């Protein structure tokens, strides 16, 4: 039986385009707004939804996503509430894939087996755990696969040819190529280098390759979509949320600001020539 992620990438490929993968932080700026935004994203053009699991020490994230995580934590977001958010989303949408992205510590504290069981029941499709290398696959990667969820792997520009087989061995769903060295939302990616890297990964895996980190504008999204199977955008969406806030709280324009940007990004991705 094919998964939601497989079905979505296959459907997008049949349309002759790349997928738009959007990242928002669960619970930012509050639970209700975060849920309303998640529900609005597919209609705005998001093909796959990544939801951040807020954590106090997000070492791979830049200032925008760090701030989003802190806003969510201050508003009382927990891992349990993030799973509840997915459950509520699933009540009205059984097709859009949801991938939870974050760090191992909150999952470890929750309890790996209990978390995976609850995530599966809630309707989560995959996980991205940014701080566990392949050497730690026994911790959560292999249990995730056994639970029937995809374990999405990050591949960096610095990942060597020798290491690629190890990184890709237990990957599932799609491969997330980090287009720049450094933190999320930093410099813009070099489209030519990204194209070469995607081609290199395609020779190593049958999984779709999505590209993220540094993709902020519809123009960059369009350029990346010409070479990749998916384009991941996070920091610019999260920043649109921040700029819409009124004294740190959600305003009437918060969901609109984020979805308008996603619509423009979706138009960029759909305009790319494959």
Rosetta silent file (secondary structure, phi, psi, omega in degrees, C-alpha in Angstrom):
SEQUENCE: XXXXXXXXXXXXXXXXXXXXXXXXXXXXXXXXXXXXXXXXXXXXXXXXXXXXXXXXXXXXXXXXXXXXXXXXXXXXXXXXXXXXXXXXXXXXXXXXXXXXXXXXXXXXXXXXXXXXXXXXXXXXXXXXXXXXXXXXXXXXXXXXXXXXXXXXXXXXXXXXXXXXXXXXXXXXXXXXXXXXXXXXXXXXXXXXXXXXXXXXXXXXXXXXXXXXXXXXXXXXXXXXXXXXXXXXXXXXXXXXXXXXXXXXXXXXXXXXXXXXXXXXXXXXXXXXXX
SCORE:     score description
SCORE:     0.000 S_00000001
   1 L     0.000  127.237 -178.973    0.000    0.000    0.000 S_00000001
   2 L   -77.966  149.556 -177.361    1.502    3.350   -0.991 S_00000001
   3 L   -86.252  170.407  177.245    1.778    6.048    1.656 S_00000001
   4 H   -58.901  -40.445 -178.688    0.420    9.595    1.538 S_00000001
   5 H   -63.825  -46.890  179.335    3.942   10.866    0.802 S_00000001
   6 H   -60.453  -45.303 -179.519    4.423    8.421   -2.099 S_00000001
   7 H   -61.290  -42.848 -176.876    0.987    9.226   -3.515 S_00000001
   8 H   -67.585  -45.450  179.238    1.558   12.960   -3.324 S_00000001
   9 H   -65.572  -35.024  177.390    4.981   12.942   -4.998 S_00000001
  10 H   -66.408  -41.094 -179.619    3.628   10.575   -7.683 S_00000001
  11 H   -65.228  -42.102 -179.800    0.639   12.873   -8.319 S_00000001
  12 H   -66.102  -41.119  178.531    2.867   15.941   -8.536 S_00000001
  13 H   -62.104  -39.524  179.298    5.260   14.146  -10.887 S_00000001
  14 H   -64.065  -26.571  176.514    2.314   13.210  -13.107 S_00000001
  15 L   -82.103   -5.444  178.432    1.515   16.928  -13.323 S_00000001
  16 L    75.365   32.957 -178.220    5.083   17.513  -14.524 S_00000001
  17 L  -142.986  174.925  174.669    6.122   19.692  -11.613 S_00000001
  18 L   -89.877  162.638  176.216    7.872   19.746   -8.245 S_00000001
  19 E   -89.575  145.191  170.929    6.100   19.592   -4.882 S_00000001
  20 E   -97.494  119.434  178.287    5.933   22.575   -2.556 S_00000001
  21 E  -107.486  119.918 -178.005    6.811   21.516    0.993 S_00000001
  22 E  -106.287  143.218  175.932    5.978   24.157    3.611 S_00000001
  23 E  -114.996  129.021  167.471    7.372   24.391    7.133 S_00000001
  24 E  -135.208  158.880 -179.917    5.598   26.071   10.013 S_00000001
  25 E   -89.193  124.982  177.643    6.150   25.694   13.741 S_00000001
  26 L   -59.748  128.986  177.228    3.389   23.818   15.551 S_00000001
  27 L    87.325    5.148  179.283    1.793   26.140   18.102 S_00000001
  28 L  -102.621  125.140   -1.145    3.172   29.383   16.618 S_00000001
  29 L   -85.823   -7.560  175.357    1.970   31.903   17.650 S_00000001
  30 L  -158.259  167.837 -174.593   -0.679   29.829   19.450 S_00000001
  31 H   -59.372  -50.213 -174.181   -2.391   26.465   19.010 S_00000001
  32 H   -63.541  -42.685  179.635   -5.610   27.700   17.369 S_00000001
  33 H   -66.968  -40.398  179.003   -3.845   29.933   14.830 S_00000001
  34 H   -61.498  -40.945  178.162   -1.326   27.205   14.035 S_00000001
  35 H   -68.211  -43.583  179.000   -4.148   24.734   13.365 S_00000001
  36 H   -60.647  -39.838  179.251   -6.074   27.257   11.240 S_00000001
  37 H   -66.381  -46.122  179.157   -2.919   27.873    9.197 S_00000001
  38 H   -56.534  -42.829  179.945   -2.237   24.146    8.733 S_00000001
  39 H   -65.732  -30.165 -177.103   -5.800   23.685    7.473 S_00000001
  40 H   -84.732  -19.518 -173.196   -5.384   26.597    5.040 S_00000001
  41 H   -61.599  -46.198 -178.867   -2.008   25.535    3.597 S_00000001
  42 H   -58.545  -41.652  179.640   -3.177   22.846    1.115 S_00000001
  43 H   -65.613  -30.335  179.294   -5.673   25.232   -0.493 S_00000001
  44 H   -76.602  -14.364  176.618   -2.888   27.851   -0.751 S_00000001
  45 L   123.019    3.833  176.935   -0.747   25.363   -2.691 S_00000001
  46 L   -73.970  129.706  178.386    1.243   23.351   -0.148 S_00000001
  47 L   -92.611  -34.180  178.188    1.673   19.742   -1.300 S_00000001
  48 E  -134.473  138.366 -179.879    3.407   18.449    1.834 S_00000001
  49 E  -109.193  123.749  169.321    3.269   20.011    5.302 S_00000001
  50 E  -101.226  129.470  176.779    6.239   19.987    7.653 S_00000001
  51 E  -113.839  125.604  177.793    5.362   20.867   11.226 S_00000001
  52 E   -75.737  141.106  173.441    8.119   21.882   13.594 S_00000001
  53 L   -98.283  108.057 -172.695    8.202   20.334   17.064 S_00000001
  54 L   -59.343  140.792 -177.273    9.225   23.281   19.282 S_00000001
  55 L  -147.853  146.491 -174.416   12.421   22.767   21.296 S_00000001
  56 L   -73.185  -17.884 -176.476   14.454   25.049   23.539 S_00000001
  57 L  -132.576   66.498 -174.940   17.800   24.374   21.813 S_00000001
  58 L   -82.591   83.398 -166.991   17.207   24.202   18.032 S_00000001
  59 L   -68.841  -21.140 -179.099   20.842   24.183   16.926 S_00000001
  60 L   -91.508   -3.496 -172.795   20.239   23.766   13.170 S_00000001
  61 L  -101.962  146.864  176.536   17.757   26.621   12.955 S_00000001
  62 L   -82.109 -177.695 -173.686   18.283   30.271   12.207 S_00000001
  63 H   -56.899  -38.804 -176.030   16.785   33.211   14.122 S_00000001
  64 H   -63.644  -47.285 -177.395   13.338   33.099   12.450 S_00000001
  65 H   -76.530  -33.507  173.285   12.606   29.461   13.307 S_00000001
  66 H   -57.809  -47.423 -178.912   14.264   29.723   16.731 S_00000001
  67 H   -63.148  -38.337  178.882   11.950   32.635   17.544 S_00000001
  68 H   -63.152  -42.115  177.989    8.924   30.684   16.262 S_00000001
  69 H   -62.009  -41.237  179.261    9.791   27.771   18.541 S_00000001
  70 H   -67.878  -38.769  176.351   10.084   30.069   21.544 S_00000001
  71 H   -60.575  -43.479 -179.163    6.750   31.738   20.718 S_00000001
  72 H   -64.610  -44.651  179.861    5.116   28.307   20.539 S_00000001
  73 H   -63.223  -40.944  179.144    6.667   27.144   23.814 S_00000001
  74 H   -64.310  -30.546  179.437    5.600   30.362   25.555 S_00000001
  75 L   -82.732    1.660  175.071    2.059   29.757   24.283 S_00000001
  76 L    94.232   14.586 -179.731    2.114   26.323   25.940 S_00000001
  77 L   -70.228  136.070  176.656    2.813   24.080   22.945 S_00000001
  78 L  -129.609  171.406  177.213    3.972   20.560   23.829 S_00000001
  79 H   -63.608  -37.450  177.856    4.678   17.440   21.809 S_00000001
  80 H   -61.344  -41.656  179.222    1.332   16.067   22.960 S_00000001
  81 H   -70.049  -31.063  177.024   -0.413   19.192   21.644 S_00000001
  82 H   -65.077  -41.898  176.763    1.466   18.905   18.354 S_00000001
  83 H   -66.312  -35.689  176.939    0.066   15.399   17.879 S_00000001
  84 H   -64.099  -38.580  178.476   -3.384   16.722   18.822 S_00000001
  85 H   -61.603  -43.292  178.189   -2.994   19.392   16.143 S_00000001
  86 H   -62.483  -42.764  179.425   -2.256   16.699   13.542 S_00000001
  87 H   -58.598  -45.127 -179.457   -5.324   14.731   14.705 S_00000001
  88 H   -66.649  -39.016  176.396   -7.551   17.788   14.291 S_00000001
  89 H   -60.592  -45.609 -177.510   -6.059   18.514   10.867 S_00000001
  90 H   -63.214  -24.826  179.573   -6.663   14.908    9.773 S_00000001
  91 L   -60.795  -26.914 -179.520  -10.343   15.164   10.672 S_00000001
  92 L  -116.007   -2.584 -176.968  -10.783   17.350    7.587 S_00000001
  93 L  -149.695  106.714 -179.139   -7.870   16.279    5.356 S_00000001
  94 L  -102.803    7.568 -174.014   -6.831   12.680    4.881 S_00000001
  95 L  -110.169  -36.236 -174.606   -4.658   13.276    1.798 S_00000001
  96 L   -72.666  123.050  179.304   -2.006   15.921    2.581 S_00000001
  97 E   -67.270  141.763  175.729    1.177   14.333    3.966 S_00000001
  98 E  -122.634  126.610  177.490    2.415   15.633    7.324 S_00000001
  99 E  -118.124  127.910  175.948    6.041   15.322    8.417 S_00000001
 100 E   -89.801  132.222 -177.649    7.122   16.343   11.917 S_00000001
 101 E  -123.270  134.335  177.906   10.532   18.006   12.032 S_00000001
 102 E   173.335 -146.365 -171.390   12.660   18.657   15.066 S_00000001
 103 L  -118.991  160.303 -171.081   15.114   17.292   17.582 S_00000001
 104 H   -72.277  -32.873 -171.686   15.426   14.009   19.424 S_00000001
 105 H   -52.812  -50.549  179.807   15.268   15.270   23.005 S_00000001
 106 H   -61.318  -35.248  178.865   11.479   15.934   23.201 S_00000001
 107 H   -68.042  -42.616  179.362   10.771   12.550   21.577 S_00000001
 108 H   -59.894  -43.553 -179.701   13.151   10.785   23.978 S_00000001
 109 H   -67.919  -38.408  178.551   11.431   12.385   26.968 S_00000001
 110 H   -64.346  -34.008 -174.504    7.973   11.512   25.580 S_00000001
 111 L   105.233  114.636 -171.011    9.134    7.901   25.066 S_00000001
 112 H   -56.739  -52.544 -176.428   10.071    6.703   21.587 S_00000001
 113 H   -63.178  -42.229  179.757    7.637    3.790   21.298 S_00000001
 114 H   -66.171  -41.098  179.124    4.734    5.737   22.793 S_00000001
 115 H   -61.625  -47.132 -177.752    5.499    8.732   20.565 S_00000001
 116 H   -64.224  -40.342  177.967    5.618    6.637   17.394 S_00000001
 117 H   -63.977  -44.960 -179.435    2.372    4.864   18.262 S_00000001
 118 H   -67.891  -37.257  179.137    0.637    8.164   19.047 S_00000001
 119 H   -64.843  -43.465  179.424    2.075    9.831   15.922 S_00000001
 120 H   -61.896  -45.673  179.892    0.844    6.998   13.711 S_00000001
 121 H   -63.577  -36.947 -178.437   -2.624    7.144   15.280 S_00000001
 122 H   -69.885  -26.050 -179.062   -2.746   10.932   14.887 S_00000001
 123 L   109.774   19.583  174.702   -2.003   10.692   11.165 S_00000001
 124 L   -73.540  143.705 -178.796    1.654   11.661   10.964 S_00000001
 125 L  -104.970  -26.132 -177.527    3.398   10.320    7.838 S_00000001
 126 E  -163.934  170.236  179.957    7.068   10.870    8.578 S_00000001
 127 E  -129.794  145.723  165.725    9.748   12.334   10.808 S_00000001
 128 E  -123.371  115.094  178.738   12.814   14.491   10.306 S_00000001
 129 E  -114.954  107.049 -164.595   15.097   14.346   13.340 S_00000001
 130 L   -78.005  -16.023 -173.249   17.951   16.689   12.584 S_00000001
 131 L  -110.205   20.286  175.839   20.399   15.792   15.355 S_00000001
 132 L  -120.676  112.847  178.053   20.707   12.008   14.966 S_00000001
 133 L   -75.314  170.248 -179.179   23.285   10.693   12.463 S_00000001
 134 H   -56.896  -27.599  178.903   22.992    7.235   10.808 S_00000001
 135 H   -61.378  -19.930 -178.691   25.200    5.778   13.560 S_00000001
 136 H  -104.173   23.191 -174.977   22.229    6.320   15.909 S_00000001
 137 L   -58.634  -29.322  179.604   19.624    4.609   13.684 S_00000001
 138 L   -64.338  -26.274 -176.144   18.679    2.162   16.438 S_00000001
 139 L   -64.007  -52.797 -176.910   17.447    5.085   18.570 S_00000001
 140 L  -143.661  -27.030 -177.968   14.552    6.210   16.402 S_00000001
 141 H   -59.934  -54.434 -177.621   15.132    5.713   12.655 S_00000001
 142 H   -66.937  -42.617  173.775   14.593    1.950   12.648 S_00000001
 143 H   -59.772  -34.726  177.849   11.720    2.060   15.170 S_00000001
 144 H   -62.491  -45.537  178.659   10.095    4.753   12.982 S_00000001
 145 H   -62.301  -41.950  179.573   10.282    2.483    9.943 S_00000001
 146 H   -64.561  -29.453  179.628    8.858   -0.433   11.925 S_00000001
 147 L   -78.805   -4.985  178.326    5.971    1.795   13.016 S_00000001
 148 L    88.169   18.265  177.230    5.113    2.411    9.356 S_00000001
 149 L  -109.778  154.118  178.045    6.345    6.004    9.211 S_00000001
 150 E   -82.965  140.214  173.384    8.942    7.458    6.858 S_00000001
 151 E  -107.946  102.069 -175.003   12.260    8.611    8.284 S_00000001
 152 L   -80.653  127.798 -177.348   13.274   11.514    6.060 S_00000001
 153 E   -96.175  140.447  170.187   17.021   11.995    5.812 S_00000001
 154 E   -90.557  133.710  173.931   18.879   15.280    5.564 S_00000001
 155 E  -121.524  126.910 -177.328   21.820   15.315    3.149 S_00000001
 156 L   -94.707  161.518  174.984   24.262   18.233    3.348 S_00000001
 157 L   -60.649  -24.223 -177.835   26.454   19.699    0.588 S_00000001
 158 L   -88.137   -3.122  179.987   29.380   18.419    2.633 S_00000001
 159 L   -67.296  122.354 -175.154   28.143   14.792    2.692 S_00000001
 160 L   -78.327  161.321  177.199   30.857   12.751    0.957 S_00000001
 161 H   -58.166  -38.589 -178.706   30.306   10.072   -1.703 S_00000001
 162 H   -64.851  -33.400 -175.353   31.618    7.470    0.752 S_00000001
 163 H   -87.222  -21.743 -175.688   29.068    8.448    3.374 S_00000001
 164 H   -52.102  -47.388 -178.886   26.020    8.754    1.112 S_00000001
 165 H   -57.498  -37.041  179.654   25.110    5.028    1.117 S_00000001
 166 H   -68.394  -41.757 -179.632   25.086    5.039    4.923 S_00000001
 167 H   -66.302  -39.223 -174.838   22.954    8.193    5.081 S_00000001
 168 H   -85.915  -13.251 -170.984   20.467    6.902    2.493 S_00000001
 169 L   -52.204  -47.021 -175.998   20.289    3.283    3.694 S_00000001
 170 L  -110.083   17.862 -178.706   17.236    3.668    5.956 S_00000001
 171 L   -69.567  152.750  178.064   15.764    6.810    4.400 S_00000001
 172 L  -147.999  163.638  177.266   12.069    6.953    3.565 S_00000001
 173 L    78.873  -78.777  174.150    9.466    9.313    2.106 S_00000001
 174 E  -156.845  166.036  175.582   11.856   11.704    0.407 S_00000001
 175 E  -102.117  132.331 -177.955   15.426   12.891    0.779 S_00000001
 176 E  -101.757  105.927  177.951   15.850   16.438    2.072 S_00000001
 177 E   -88.205  122.842  178.559   18.884   18.077    0.477 S_00000001
 178 E   -82.384  111.593 -167.230   20.188   20.994    2.519 S_00000001
 179 L   -75.697  -14.074 -179.857   21.109   23.497   -0.191 S_00000001
 180 L  -135.375  158.412  171.374   23.557   25.530    1.884 S_00000001
 181 L   -86.802  134.108 -179.405   26.018   24.891    4.677 S_00000001
 182 L   125.684 -156.474 -172.951   24.813   26.525    7.869 S_00000001
 183 L   -94.649  168.119  178.450   21.493   27.233    9.536 S_00000001
 184 L   -62.269  146.226  173.357   17.964   27.521    8.151 S_00000001
 185 L    73.380   16.803 -178.105   17.007   30.745    6.432 S_00000001
 186 L   -87.957 -131.862 -174.816   20.590   31.851    5.757 S_00000001
 187 L   -63.317  160.127  176.753   22.163   32.537    2.342 S_00000001
 188 L   -76.374  143.851 -178.920   20.384   31.858   -0.948 S_00000001
 189 L   -73.421  153.527  173.816   21.298   28.558   -2.649 S_00000001
 190 L   -87.406  111.201 -171.490   23.394   28.317   -5.813 S_00000001
 191 H   -60.677  -39.194 -179.401   20.943   26.816   -8.315 S_00000001
 192 H   -63.981  -45.439  179.438   23.640   25.258  -10.517 S_00000001
 193 H   -65.744  -37.528  177.931   25.303   23.516   -7.561 S_00000001
 194 H   -62.494  -43.484  179.150   21.914   22.372   -6.273 S_00000001
 195 H   -59.690  -42.361  178.401   21.122   20.839   -9.676 S_00000001
 196 H   -65.251  -40.297 -179.636   24.399   18.925   -9.665 S_00000001
 197 H   -66.989  -41.021  178.233   23.778   17.716   -6.100 S_00000001
 198 H   -62.477  -43.655  178.587   20.233   16.566   -6.915 S_00000001
 199 H   -60.483  -39.816  178.784   21.538   14.638   -9.943 S_00000001
 200 H   -63.394  -42.965  179.925   24.171   12.996   -7.702 S_00000001
 201 H   -67.729  -37.346 -179.478   21.499   11.941   -5.195 S_00000001
 202 H   -61.636  -28.496  177.623   19.222   10.654   -7.966 S_00000001
 203 L   -74.610  -15.600 -174.290   21.945    8.229   -8.958 S_00000001
 204 L  -106.572  -19.746 -174.776   21.950    6.870   -5.398 S_00000001
 205 L  -145.152  150.389  175.040   18.277    6.691   -4.442 S_00000001
 206 L   -89.075   -8.466 -178.659   14.839    6.147   -5.972 S_00000001
 207 L   -70.259  149.901  172.948   13.290    8.480   -3.396 S_00000001
 208 E   -61.210  150.265  178.235   12.171   11.972   -4.442 S_00000001
 209 E  -114.123  118.573  176.376   14.705   14.695   -3.615 S_00000001
 210 E  -106.968  145.847 -175.510   13.412   17.900   -2.009 S_00000001
 211 E  -117.869  130.577  178.596   15.635   20.945   -1.529 S_00000001
 212 E  -144.127 -172.970 -174.390   15.424   23.376    1.376 S_00000001
 213 L    74.964  110.605  175.631   17.325   25.854    3.612 S_00000001
 214 L    91.335   -4.459  177.792   17.670   29.318    2.080 S_00000001
 215 L   -86.456  111.455 -172.612   14.696   29.126   -0.331 S_00000001
 216 L  -120.320  -31.015 -172.003   12.762   32.317    0.419 S_00000001
 217 L  -114.234  159.118  174.969   11.234   33.801   -2.727 S_00000001
 218 H   -56.808  -34.457 -178.993    8.936   32.565   -5.517 S_00000001
 219 H   -65.817  -46.299  177.835   11.819   33.198   -7.940 S_00000001
 220 H   -66.048  -40.380  178.442   14.243   30.960   -6.024 S_00000001
 221 H   -59.331  -42.258  179.343   11.507   28.362   -5.537 S_00000001
 222 H   -63.384  -44.052 -178.862   10.896   28.339   -9.289 S_00000001
 223 H   -63.629  -43.592 -179.981   14.614   27.946  -10.054 S_00000001
 224 H   -68.367  -38.145 -179.187   15.032   25.069   -7.580 S_00000001
 225 H   -62.204  -20.817  178.075   11.816   23.406   -8.783 S_00000001
 226 L   -69.745  -19.819 -177.471   13.397   23.083  -12.213 S_00000001
 227 L  -118.503  -25.365 -173.670   15.875   20.520  -10.900 S_00000001
 228 L  -103.643  165.453  176.134   14.371   19.007   -7.722 S_00000001
 229 L   -83.508  -18.597 -179.761   11.295   16.864   -6.983 S_00000001
 230 E  -154.734  152.466  177.345   10.325   19.185   -4.151 S_00000001
 231 E  -122.582  126.026 -178.397   11.078   22.642   -2.775 S_00000001
 232 E  -104.074  126.046  177.281   11.014   23.215    0.995 S_00000001
 233 E  -125.854  128.179 -179.087   10.272   26.705    2.325 S_00000001
 234 L  -131.632  -62.264 -171.147   10.215   27.496    6.035 S_00000001
 235 H   -57.065  -40.985 -176.908   11.951   30.608    7.336 S_00000001
 236 H   -69.357  -32.802  176.558   10.203   33.077    5.017 S_00000001
 237 H   -69.172  -44.713  179.460    6.752   31.668    5.935 S_00000001
 238 H   -62.613  -37.414  178.098    7.615   31.765    9.632 S_00000001
 239 H   -68.281  -36.716  176.024    8.861   35.348    9.196 S_00000001
 240 H   -62.041  -37.256  176.385    5.589   36.313    7.480 S_00000001
 241 H   -63.089  -48.588 -177.909    3.786   35.002   10.559 S_00000001
 242 H   -58.249  -44.976 -176.857    6.039   37.050   12.883 S_00000001
 243 H   -67.536  -19.126 -179.455    5.508   40.254   10.904 S_00000001
 244 H   -87.267  -10.267 -173.194    1.725   39.799   11.106 S_00000001
 245 L   -72.228  152.014  178.327    1.660   39.577   14.898 S_00000001
 246 E  -116.493  102.605 -176.958    0.202   42.300   17.066 S_00000001
 247 L    63.979   30.604  179.494    2.251   42.643   20.253 S_00000001
 248 L    88.082   -7.604 -179.353    3.429   39.059   19.835 S_00000001
 249 E  -106.394  158.189  178.624   -0.106   37.697   19.490 S_00000001
 250 L   -60.058  143.740  175.059   -1.959   36.503   16.399 S_00000001
 251 L  -116.918  177.829 -179.421   -3.829   39.156   14.458 S_00000001
 252 L   -66.556  -15.661 -177.969   -6.635   38.899   11.917 S_00000001
 253 L  -100.272    0.722 -173.276   -3.990   38.946    9.167 S_00000001
 254 H   -61.551  -55.122 -179.343   -1.710   36.168   10.486 S_00000001
 255 H   -64.314  -39.363 -179.805   -3.143   33.233    8.530 S_00000001
 256 H   -62.462  -44.904 -178.517   -3.725   35.460    5.493 S_00000001
 257 H   -59.503  -43.920 -178.376   -0.113   36.735    5.475 S_00000001
 258 H   -69.837  -44.171 -176.348    1.293   33.207    5.557 S_00000001
 259 H   -72.281  -31.073  175.922   -1.093   31.727    2.987 S_00000001
 260 H   -64.056  -40.687  176.773   -0.638   34.632    0.555 S_00000001
 261 H   -65.279  -43.309  179.644    3.111   33.984    0.588 S_00000001
 262 H   -61.425  -38.885  177.942    2.536   30.228    0.140 S_00000001
 263 H   -61.169  -41.741  178.938    0.275   30.946   -2.843 S_00000001
 264 H   -67.272  -40.367  177.614    3.048   33.000   -4.474 S_00000001
 265 H   -63.864  -41.128  179.584    5.624   30.286   -3.734 S_00000001
 266 H   -63.212  -39.657  177.616    3.253   27.667   -5.193 S_00000001
 267 H   -63.626  -40.185  177.074    2.877   29.741   -8.359 S_00000001
 268 H   -60.955  -47.279 -179.272    6.673   29.925   -8.614 S_00000001
 269 H   -63.179  -42.341 -177.471    7.052   26.167   -8.199 S_00000001
 270 H   -72.494  -18.595  179.703    4.292   25.441  -10.706 S_00000001
 271 H   -84.643   -9.731 -177.000    5.826   27.794  -13.256 S_00000001
 272 L   -69.441  142.040  176.650    9.107   25.851  -13.359 S_00000001
 273 L   -87.772  124.718  179.504    9.916   23.927  -16.505 S_00000001
 274 L   -98.076    0.000    0.000   10.662   20.256  -15.828 S_00000001
